[in-house]
Amino acid sequence: MRIAFLVLVVGAAGAAGWGAATFAAGDESRKFGPEWTKVGNWYYRAAVVEVSHSPGGNVSGYRVPLENGEVRIHETDDDDGLTLVIPGNGEFHVQKAGGKAARFTVWLKGCRYYDLDADGMVDVVYDNRGGRGVESILLDGRLVRVRGRPRAAYWVRPDGAIRAEGFDAGVKYVFERGAWREAGPK
């Protein structure tokens, strides 16, 4: 049996990032039916993956059946992004630019975590548990509340700058070179 999960890691210096871990444990009690084929030490079975695409759209949707539930995958035709959804549990989105990851978003039970420059560090946390709508940026190793916006994607300005306004009026923040900094008053 293999168990994989994604965790938010906050280090001693307060820097936050995502880490993935996989643990393996023997489960010899598992019985595999005739639909499984053993190759070496691994068992395989065929699965039918449904794919849909709207004639006028640019997204292919895949439904991958699991033994318990399914995973949905949405992929853009122009290689701009990919989203993995586990219905009722969360989603992981990769936004691409030029074929490379440009931004990551993870959504878990009402909270969204944004990595605005795809460097592996969480830059924004949006907590909407219970309808709160609280948005915070990671500034100098601590979460600082900022004025709410519907989604972090709206922070990107036409000039490419990423900005936020402090919860206390007049304080401005700008995201540059992988970190937030105070940009001064209005």
C-alpha positions as CSV (number, residue, x, y, z in Angstrom):
1,M,0.0,0.0,0.0
2,R,1.3,3.5,-0.9
3,I,0.0,6.6,0.7
4,A,0.9,10.0,-0.8
5,F,0.0,13.4,0.4
6,L,0.9,17.1,0.0
7,V,1.8,19.1,3.0
8,L,2.3,22.8,3.8
9,V,5.7,23.1,5.5
10,V,6.7,26.2,7.5
11,G,10.3,26.3,8.4
12,A,12.1,27.8,11.4
13,A,12.7,31.0,9.5
14,G,9.0,31.2,8.7
15,A,9.4,30.4,5.0
16,A,6.5,28.3,3.7
17,G,6.5,25.8,0.9
18,W,4.9,22.6,-0.4
19,G,6.4,19.2,0.2
20,A,5.2,15.8,-1.0
21,A,5.8,12.5,0.7
22,T,5.0,8.9,-0.2
23,F,5.1,6.1,2.4
24,A,5.0,2.4,1.6
25,A,3.7,-0.3,3.9
26,G,3.1,-3.9,3.2
27,D,-0.5,-5.0,2.9
28,E,-0.3,-8.7,2.1
29,S,-4.0,-9.1,3.0
30,R,-5.0,-7.4,-0.3
31,K,-6.6,-9.9,-2.7
32,F,-6.4,-9.0,-6.4
33,G,-9.2,-10.3,-8.7
34,P,-8.8,-11.6,-12.3
35,E,-9.0,-8.0,-13.7
36,W,-5.5,-7.5,-12.3
37,T,-2.3,-8.6,-14.1
38,K,0.9,-9.1,-12.1
39,V,4.1,-7.9,-13.7
40,G,7.1,-8.3,-11.4
41,N,6.0,-7.0,-8.0
42,W,3.3,-4.7,-9.3
43,Y,-0.3,-5.3,-10.2
44,Y,-2.0,-3.6,-13.2
45,R,-5.5,-3.3,-14.5
46,A,-7.1,-1.5,-17.4
47,A,-9.3,1.5,-16.8
48,V,-11.5,3.3,-19.2
49,V,-10.9,7.1,-19.1
50,E,-13.7,9.3,-20.4
51,V,-12.5,12.3,-22.4
52,S,-14.8,15.2,-23.4
53,H,-14.1,18.4,-25.4
54,S,-16.5,21.1,-26.4
55,P,-16.3,21.9,-30.2
56,G,-15.9,25.6,-29.4
57,G,-13.8,25.3,-26.3
58,N,-10.1,24.8,-25.5
59,V,-10.2,22.4,-22.6
60,S,-10.2,18.6,-22.6
61,G,-11.8,17.0,-19.6
62,Y,-10.8,13.6,-18.4
63,R,-12.5,11.4,-15.8
64,V,-10.2,8.7,-14.3
65,P,-12.1,6.1,-12.3
66,L,-10.5,5.0,-9.0
67,E,-11.5,2.0,-6.9
68,N,-13.3,4.6,-4.6
69,G,-14.3,7.7,-6.5
70,E,-12.6,9.4,-9.4
71,V,-10.1,12.1,-10.4
72,R,-11.0,14.7,-12.9
73,I,-8.3,16.3,-15.1
74,H,-8.8,19.5,-17.2
75,E,-6.1,20.3,-19.7
76,T,-6.0,23.3,-22.1
77,D,-5.3,22.7,-25.7
78,D,-2.6,25.4,-25.9
79,D,-0.6,23.9,-23.0
80,D,-1.6,26.9,-20.7
81,G,-2.6,24.8,-17.7
82,L,-3.7,21.7,-16.1
83,T,-6.1,21.1,-13.2
84,L,-6.5,17.9,-11.1
85,V,-9.7,17.6,-9.1
86,I,-10.7,15.1,-6.5
87,P,-14.4,15.9,-6.1
88,G,-15.3,17.0,-2.6
89,N,-11.7,17.0,-1.4
90,G,-9.7,19.5,-3.3
91,E,-7.8,20.5,-6.5
92,F,-4.4,21.3,-7.8
93,H,-3.9,23.8,-10.7
94,V,-0.8,24.5,-12.7
95,Q,-0.9,27.6,-14.8
96,K,1.8,27.6,-17.5
97,A,3.6,30.1,-19.7
98,G,5.7,29.0,-22.6
99,G,5.3,25.4,-21.6
100,K,6.7,25.9,-18.0
101,A,4.9,26.2,-14.7
102,A,4.2,29.9,-13.9
103,R,1.8,29.6,-10.9
104,F,0.4,26.9,-8.7
105,T,-2.9,26.9,-6.8
106,V,-4.0,24.3,-4.3
107,W,-7.6,24.3,-3.0
108,L,-8.4,22.2,0.2
109,K,-11.7,22.4,2.0
110,G,-12.4,26.1,1.6
111,C,-8.8,27.3,1.6
112,R,-6.7,28.2,-1.4
113,Y,-2.9,28.4,-1.4
114,Y,-1.2,30.3,-4.2
115,D,2.4,30.1,-5.4
116,L,2.5,33.2,-7.6
117,D,5.8,32.5,-9.3
118,A,6.0,28.6,-9.2
119,D,9.1,28.6,-7.1
120,G,7.6,26.1,-4.6
121,M,6.8,28.6,-1.9
122,V,3.3,29.6,-0.8
123,D,2.8,33.4,-1.4
124,V,-0.9,33.9,-0.6
125,V,-3.5,32.1,1.5
126,Y,-7.2,32.6,1.0
127,D,-9.3,31.2,3.9
128,N,-12.9,31.0,3.0
129,R,-13.9,28.4,5.6
130,G,-17.3,29.3,6.9
131,G,-17.6,32.1,4.4
132,R,-14.8,34.2,6.0
133,G,-13.1,35.4,2.8
134,V,-9.8,36.2,4.6
135,E,-6.8,36.8,2.4
136,S,-3.2,36.9,3.7
137,I,0.2,37.2,2.1
138,L,3.4,35.7,3.3
139,L,5.6,38.6,4.3
140,D,8.9,38.1,6.1
141,G,7.8,34.6,7.3
142,R,4.4,35.6,8.7
143,L,0.9,35.8,7.3
144,V,-0.3,39.4,6.9
145,R,-4.0,40.0,6.2
146,V,-4.7,42.0,3.1
147,R,-8.0,43.4,1.6
148,G,-10.0,40.6,0.1
149,R,-10.1,40.0,-3.6
150,P,-12.2,37.2,-5.3
151,R,-9.1,35.4,-6.6
152,A,-5.3,35.9,-6.6
153,A,-5.3,36.0,-10.4
154,Y,-6.9,39.5,-10.2
155,W,-3.8,40.9,-8.5
156,V,-1.8,40.7,-11.7
157,R,-1.9,44.2,-13.3
158,P,-1.7,44.9,-17.0
159,D,2.0,45.9,-16.5
160,G,2.7,42.4,-15.0
161,A,3.1,43.7,-11.4
162,I,1.5,41.8,-8.6
163,R,0.1,44.1,-5.8
164,A,-2.0,43.9,-2.7
165,E,-3.5,46.5,-0.4
166,G,-3.0,46.1,3.4
167,F,-6.0,45.5,5.6
168,D,-5.1,48.8,7.3
169,A,-5.9,51.5,4.7
170,G,-2.9,53.1,3.0
171,V,-0.4,50.2,3.2
172,K,0.5,48.7,-0.1
173,Y,2.5,45.5,-0.9
174,V,4.2,44.4,-4.1
175,F,5.4,40.9,-5.1
176,E,8.8,41.0,-6.7
177,R,11.6,38.4,-7.2
178,G,9.7,35.7,-5.3
179,A,8.7,37.7,-2.2
180,W,6.3,40.3,-0.9
181,R,7.6,43.7,0.3
182,E,5.9,46.8,1.6
183,A,5.5,49.3,-1.3
184,G,4.6,52.3,0.9
185,P,1.4,54.3,1.4
186,K,-1.1,55.1,-1.4
